[in-house]
Structures are given as structure tokens and as C-alpha cells.
Amino acid sequence: MNNISKRFLNRVRKVNILDAPFAKGSKLNGSAHFPDIIKKYKLNNLLRNNISKTFPLISNKTQYEVGEYCNYLHDTIINNPTIVDDFLLVLGGDHSISIGNVNALHKLRPNTGVIWVDAHADINTSETSPTGNIHGMPLAFLLGIEEKLIKEEHWKWFSYSGLQPKDLIYIGLRDVDDGEKDILNKYGIKYYTMDDVNNHSIEKIMLDVKQYFDINNKKNIHLSFDVDSINPNILPHTGVTVDGGLNEKQAIFICKTLADTGKLNSMELVELNTQIKNNNIPLNKSLDICLKLIENAITIH
């Protein structure tokens, strides 16, 4: 079959884009610029015939604390429920934004499984976190584990969506805090480390992931993709790098495999820090990888 015939067999989804240019969940600001930069770079052209609507959220960091911004993000989704009629692409921002968007998405689509592709577990509570950075805590909020911060004024809006530990799968873990290990074991959360990827192949792991969500009758999948899951030797533009990680082919395979299930209906792409300089790898190389991830996530092959 020639390439032209293959392209006709592929179906590119209609996409709603939600900009979340917010980075106060970490100590670095550069990821807040990612939505604007990648759209101007090539994303607008890539999706020119497939964008249904764009929801640009403001990024005034002096006006919003993390809890307030996540509330703003959450309410934007809840108050625009047609946002989930098409594929929803959320452009971060640091990973704290998940507290707003994943919580809202799960309320609108309760039967959703979450794939968390990340070097880190992001499941510290305010009690276990060694840094206090909220971008390392989103899953503690989303799974209803965080108890202290939700009592503070900026978090009083937050209501647990019902997301269960069995609804979550990690891929690519390689830097997990001791407190997070205890939480993963306590709640029996399914995860694949980079050692698992290297020892068993990404193809085998993705087959397991598909079968797991089929058994649990998940009708929707949300992909939360932190670019620090990728080897910093090929994508260094992220704030918390960890040696090793997914190669480009493995990262793309995750997106492509999930898209081909027909259940992948939303994706967030986070932690691409456009202000980090690297003498060997220019920013556009990291942006090109991000574009490939998005393209494969929205295309049913």
C-alpha cells in the first residue's frame, strides 16, 4: 500500500485546544510560554483544518495562585461541556494544571482511565513532599488523598471527582520519592518503570495497558504526558531532568497505540520549558518531538 493510500485510511480527529500557560506549581517559569510558542512554531499549521475551538486562558502569574488557577481551568471546562465533544488538547504549563483539568474531565467523563507518562510519580501529598512544589502533587489531589491543602482558601473549590487508583496507570517512572513509593504500594496503583520498558519492551507494556482498560470497561482514556519522561539526551528542555527515559520512538508509540484504541479523547502536554538553553540540542528539536506526540495522539491509524 502506498503512502497516499495510508494517509486516506488515517482519521485525524477534530481538536479543541485549551491553553494553560501556568507554571507557578514549580520553581521555574519557562513552561508557561510553551502553548504560545508551539502554536506559532508549527502546531497551528499542523492542525489548521482540524481545530474546532481554542480556549486561551490568561497566564498572569501575579494574579493567580496555583489553587486559583486550577479552579479557573476546572471551571472553564465545566462551564463549556461541549469542549469534550471533540478531542481535547491541553497545553501546559507545569503538571499542577492537571488538578484543574483532569478533575473536570473526569466529572464530565466519569468512565475515564488515566495514563500518566512521567519520570516522576507526582503523587506526593503536602505531608510527604520534600519540596512543597504543587507540580509534584497533582495525583494526590485527583485521587482524593491530599487532605491538608484542600482546606485552604485557594483550594476550597476542589471537589473529588471519584477517580480511583485502579483508573490510573503510570509509564516511564524512574525518580520516585520514598513517600510516593509508600502511596503507590498502599493503593496498589499500576505502574511501569523505565526498567520495565527496557526489559519488556514498550510494545508489550502498551498491550498490557490496553487489555487492562478493556477489562475495566473504560470508555475513555486521558493521556497526561510530561516531557521529562523522555530521555534528556534527546529532549533536554524540561525543568526536572532524570537520566535515561523514553526514546522518541517509544514516546510516539505510546500516543499512537492509545489513539488506535479509539478511546483516547484528551491529552495534556506539560513541562516543556522554553527558557532552558542547551548548546547541543536547539529548542526546535524538542518542539518537533512534541508535535509528533500530538499528531499521533489525534490520529486513528
Residue pairs with C-beta under 8 A, 6 or more apart in sequence:
9 301
10 299
10 300
10 301
11 299
11 300
12 50
12 298
12 299
13 50
13 86
13 87
13 298
13 299
13 300
14 50
14 51
14 52
14 86
14 87
15 47
15 50
15 51
15 52
15 86
15 87
15 88
15 89
15 298
16 51
16 52
16 53
16 54
16 55
16 83
16 84
16 85
16 86
16 87
16 88
16 89
17 39
17 47
17 51
17 53
17 54
17 55
17 89
17 91
18 54
18 55
18 57
18 73
18 76
18 77
18 83
18 88
18 89
18 90
18 91
18 101
19 35
19 36
19 54
19 55
19 56
19 57
19 91
20 35
20 57
20 73
20 90
20 91
20 92
20 93
20 97
20 100
20 101
20 268
21 32
21 33
21 34
21 35
21 36
21 57
21 59
21 91
21 92
21 93
22 32
22 57
22 59
22 61
22 64
22 66
22 69
22 73
22 92
22 93
22 94
22 96
22 97
23 29
23 30
23 31
23 32
23 61
23 92
23 93
23 94
24 61
24 64
24 65
24 66
24 69
24 94
24 96
24 134
25 66
25 94
25 95
25 96
25 97
25 133
25 134
25 135
26 94
26 96
26 133
26 134
26 135
26 239
26 240
26 271
27 133
27 239
28 94
28 239
28 273
28 275
29 61
29 275
30 237
30 239
30 273
30 274
30 275
30 276
31 92
31 93
31 94
31 238
31 239
31 270
31 271
31 272
31 273
31 274
32 59
32 61
32 93
32 94
33 274
33 275
34 91
34 92
34 93
34 269
34 272
34 273
34 274
35 56
35 91
35 92
35 93
37 274
37 287
38 91
38 272
38 287
38 290
38 291
39 91
41 284
41 287
41 291
42 287
42 288
42 291
43 291
43 294
44 51
46 291
46 294
46 295
47 298
50 298
52 85
52 86
53 83
55 76
55 80
55 83
57 72
57 73
57 76
64 72
65 154
66 96
66 99
66 134
66 154
67 149
67 152
67 153
67 154
67 155
67 157
67 158
68 154
69 97
69 100
70 96
70 97
70 99
70 100
70 103
70 158
71 100
71 154
71 157
71 158
72 100
73 97
73 100
73 101
73 104
74 99
74 100
74 101
74 103
74 104
74 157
74 158
75 104
75 157
76 83
76 104
77 83
77 84
77 100
77 101
77 104
77 105
77 108
78 104
78 107
78 108
81 108
84 105
84 108
84 109
84 265
84 266
87 264
87 265
87 266
87 267
87 297
87 298
88 105
88 265
88 266
88 267
89 266
89 267
89 268
89 269
89 294
89 297
89 298
90 97
90 101
90 266
90 267
90 268
90 269
91 268
91 269
92 268
92 269
92 270
92 271
93 270
94 135
94 239
94 270
94 271
95 118
95 122
95 135
95 136
95 138
95 224
95 226
95 270
95 271
96 134
96 135
96 137
96 138
97 268
97 270
98 122
98 138
98 139
98 142
98 224
98 268
98 270
99 134
99 137
99 138
99 141
99 142
99 158
101 268
102 114
102 138
102 142
102 163
102 222
102 224
102 268
103 141
103 142
103 158
103 159
103 161
103 163
104 161
105 112
105 222
105 266
106 112
106 114
106 142
106 161
106 162
106 163
106 222
107 161
109 219
109 220
109 265
110 161
110 162
111 217
111 218
111 219
111 220
112 167
112 218
112 219
112 220
112 221
112 222
112 265
113 167
113 168
113 169
113 213
113 216
113 218
113 220
113 221
113 222
113 263
114 142
114 163
114 167
114 168
114 169
114 221
114 222
114 224
115 169
115 171
115 209
115 221
115 222
115 223
115 224
115 254
115 258
116 122
116 139
116 168
116 169
116 170
116 171
116 224
116 226
117 170
117 171
117 172
117 223
117 224
117 225
117 226
117 229
117 246
117 251
117 254
118 170
118 171
118 172
118 173
118 224
118 225
118 226
118 228
118 229
119 172
119 173
119 174
119 175
119 194
119 226
119 228
119 229
119 240
119 242
119 245
120 136
120 173
120 175
120 176
120 226
120 228
120 240
120 242
121 139
121 170
121 173
121 176
121 177
121 180
121 183
121 184
121 191
122 135
122 136
122 137
122 138
122 139
122 226
123 137
123 139
123 140
123 143
123 145
123 180
123 183
123 184
123 189
124 130
124 136
124 137
124 140
124 177
124 179
124 180
124 183
125 137
125 140
125 145
125 146
125 147
125 148
125 179
125 183
126 132
126 137
126 140
126 146
126 148
126 149
127 148
127 179
128 177
128 179
128 180
128 182
128 183
129 136
129 137
129 177
129 179
130 177
130 179
135 271
136 177
137 146
137 149
139 145
139 168
140 146
140 183
141 149
141 150
141 158
142 161
142 163
143 163
143 164
143 165
143 168
143 187
144 160
144 163
145 183
145 187
149 155
150 156
150 158
165 187
165 188
165 189
166 188
166 190
166 216
167 216
167 218
168 189
168 190
169 190
169 191
169 192
169 209
169 212
169 213
170 189
170 190
170 191
170 192
171 191
171 192
171 197
171 205
171 209
171 229
171 254
172 192
172 193
172 194
172 197
172 229
172 245
172 246
173 191
173 192
173 193
173 194
174 193
174 194
174 195
174 242
174 244
174 245
175 240
175 242
176 184
183 189
184 191
190 212
192 205
194 244
194 245
194 246
196 205
197 205
197 246
197 250
202 246
202 250
202 253
202 254
203 253
206 253
206 254
206 257
206 258
209 257
209 258
210 257
210 261
213 221
213 261
213 263
218 263
219 263
220 263
220 265
220 266
221 258
221 261
221 263
221 264
221 265
222 264
222 265
222 266
222 267
222 268
223 254
223 255
223 258
223 264
223 266
223 267
223 268
223 297
224 267
224 268
224 270
225 251
225 254
225 255
225 267
225 268
225 269
225 270
225 293
226 238
226 270
226 271
227 235
227 237
227 238
227 269
227 270
227 271
227 272
227 286
227 289
227 290
228 238
228 239
228 240
228 241
228 242
228 245
228 271
229 245
229 246
229 251
230 245
230 246
230 247
230 248
230 251
230 289
231 243
231 244
231 245
231 246
231 247
232 238
232 241
232 242
232 243
232 245
234 247
234 248
234 281
234 285
234 289
235 281
235 285
235 286
235 289
236 276
236 278
236 280
236 281
236 286
237 272
237 273
237 274
237 276
237 278
237 281
237 283
237 286
238 271
238 272
238 273
238 276
239 271
239 273
239 276
240 271
246 254
248 289
248 292
251 289
251 293
252 292
252 293
252 296
255 267
255 293
255 294
255 296
255 297
256 296
256 297
256 299
256 301
258 264
258 297
259 296
259 297
259 298
259 299
259 300
259 301
260 300
260 301
262 300
264 297
267 294
267 297
267 298
269 290
269 293
269 294
272 286
272 287
272 290
274 283
